[in-house]
Amino acid sequence: MTETHQYSLRIVGMHCGSCVRRVSQALAATDGVQVEEVRIGAARIASANSTAVESAIAALAKIGFPAHLEQ
């Protein structure tokens, strides 16, 4: 059984509900990522591997929302 870890992302450029929807859709479309919560400026996701988290960050950048892991 693979252990899943939670990750918190800080997301730049989100201002409204439409932004939340676009970010939610991009994260949900990323293989290996489970969306826990998305709110303006942040998201919480779960994944079994860090490669999927990097893919999620890249997917957000592609739609215009730079993101990074919170420490």
C-alpha positions in Angstrom: 0.0 0.0 0.0 1.4 3.4 -1.0 1.5 6.1 1.6 -0.1 9.4 0.6 1.2 12.8 1.9 -0.5 16.1 2.1 1.1 19.2 0.5 0.2 22.9 0.8 0.7 25.1 -2.2 0.9 28.9 -2.2 -0.6 30.2 -5.5 0.0 33.6 -6.9 -2.5 35.6 -8.9 -5.8 34.1 -7.7 -8.5 36.8 -7.1 -12.0 35.3 -7.5 -14.2 32.2 -7.6 -13.4 31.7 -11.3 -9.7 31.5 -10.4 -10.5 28.9 -7.7 -12.5 26.9 -10.3 -9.6 27.0 -12.9 -7.0 26.0 -10.4 -9.3 23.2 -9.0 -9.7 21.8 -12.6 -6.0 22.0 -13.4 -5.1 20.2 -10.2 -7.8 17.5 -10.6 -6.6 16.8 -14.1 -3.0 16.1 -12.8 -2.3 12.3 -12.6 -1.5 11.2 -9.1 -2.9 14.3 -7.3 -6.0 14.3 -5.1 -7.4 17.8 -4.5 -8.2 18.3 -0.8 -9.1 22.1 -0.8 -8.6 25.1 -3.0 -9.1 28.7 -1.9 -7.9 32.0 -3.1 -4.1 32.0 -2.9 -3.7 28.4 -1.7 -4.5 24.8 -2.2 -4.0 21.6 -0.2 -3.4 18.4 -2.2 -2.5 14.8 -1.5 -0.2 12.6 -3.5 1.9 9.5 -3.1 4.8 10.9 -4.9 6.6 14.3 -5.3 6.8 14.0 -9.1 3.0 14.4 -9.2 3.3 17.5 -7.0 5.8 19.0 -9.4 3.5 18.2 -12.3 0.7 20.0 -10.4 2.8 23.1 -9.9 3.7 23.0 -13.6 0.1 22.7 -14.6 -0.8 25.7 -12.5 2.1 27.7 -14.1 0.8 26.7 -17.5 -2.6 28.4 -16.8 -1.0 31.5 -15.4 -0.9 30.8 -11.7 2.7 30.4 -10.4 2.8 28.2 -7.3 5.2 26.8 -4.8 5.2 24.4 -1.8 4.7 26.0 1.6 7.2 25.2 4.2 
